[in-house]
Amino acid sequence: MKLELLQLPYAPNALEPVISAETISFHYGKHLQAYVNNLNALLPGTEFEDMPLEDIVRKGEGGIFNNAGQILNHNLYFTQFKAPKQDNQPVGRIAEAIDQQFGSFAAFCDEFQKKGATLFGSGWVWLSADADGKLVITQETNASNPLTKGLTPLLTFDVWEHAYYLDYQNRRPDHLAALWQLIDWDEINRRLG
């Protein structure tokens, strides 16, 4: 099986001013493409060659895991966005679950952003659902994904510097706060099932 680069569901400039077309060019066009190329070079002749990406992430190790994890993480990241909208609020089941478990969307955002801002080094902050449907926020370093903990990933913010440095320099908290304008809550509800 040869993996292909995900096709973005929007134009490269569609997320401006939150994420610039220049950042998309590097983050999607160069970083994600490199992970796809690397994994395609690593898979032939291995037990992972014909596995779905999610299974490779669950079972892989070393370079195979790192590249597969980064592909899956980035695929989920890039497909959760739509054009910026001020005061973008969750809708449907995810809105109800956030209110029930965190008290309010504002309280959830505060906790999620703190986890993203305080993750040392590079990685991801995730909102996932456990087997009972309870929402959990996790910090995952490097290429890790909540799938490896038996969770269903719903929403993620990339806190690797390449995700925000061109637009925000070292202001990771500002980047995290701005990303809420881009979330496609219908997509998050679809992932919730």
C-alpha positions, -999 to +999 in steps of 0.1 A: +000+000+000+014+034-009+002+063+012-008+095-005-006+131+008-040+141+022-058+166-001-068+197+019-105+203+019-099+241+015-075+265-004-041+271+012-051+307+021-086+297+035-075+298+071-059+332+071-053+352+092-052+324+118-029+302+097-012+318+068-008+302+033+029+303+039+026+282+070+003+258+051+029+256+024+056+245+049+036+226+074+014+206+050+034+208+018+068+200+032+065+185+067+035+163+061+048+153+027+081+143+042+064+120+067+044+104+038+076+099+018+095+085+048+068+060+057+064+049+021+101+041+021+100+022+054+069+000+048+078-023+019+086-058+031+074-053+067+043-066+085+029-031+083+029-028+045-008-034+039-021-022+073-045+007+077-027+038+090-045+036+124-032+000+129+003+010+121+001+037+147-013+012+173+014-014+166+044+003+151+077+012+167+106+035+159+107+052+126+076+035+113+056+046+144+070+082+142+061+087+106+028+070+107+018+089+139+027+122+124+007+114+092-024+104+112-020+134+136-016+158+108-045+143+088-068+148+118-054+183+124-058+196+088-093+181+083-108+197+115-106+232+101-127+256+080-126+293+073-122+315+104-153+325+122-153+349+152-170+334+183-170+299+168-189+278+192-194+240+194-228+226+183-246+193+187-234+164+208-199+178+213-213+210+227-235+191+252-206+168+262-182+198+267-208+217+289-216+186+309-179+176+316-162+210+317-190+233+328-187+256+298-170+260+265-148+288+280-137+265+309-129+237+283-109+261+261-089+274+291-080+238+302-072+227+266-050+258+259-031+254+292-023+218+283-011+229+249+009+258+262+026+238+290+036+207+269+073+208+270+090+205+237+071+192+207+038+174+204+001+176+204-028+184+228-059+163+222-096+161+230-106+124+228-134+102+240-129+070+260-148+038+255-177+051+276-179+084+257-162+105+284-141+133+271-105+135+281-077+160+273-043+146+269-008+158+260+010+137+236+047+141+228+063+139+194+042+116+171+021+100+199-017+097+193-045+089+218-053+058+198-024+041+215-042+045+248-075+031+235-091+066+230-109+080+200-092+112+189-116+141+182-098+174+181-061+183+182-038+213+183-003+209+170+023+225+193+053+217+172+069+250+163+065+245+126+028+247+131+028+283+143+063+299+142+060+318+109+027+334+121+032+337+158+070+333+164+073+321+201+038+330+211+024+295+213-005+306+237-017+332+212-017+306+184-037+282+205-063+308+214-068+318+178-073+282+165-108+280+180-119+303+151-112+275+127-127+244+142-153+227+121-176+214+149-196+193+125-165+174+117-158+169+155-193+156+160-188+132+131-156+119+148-175+116+181-200+092+163 
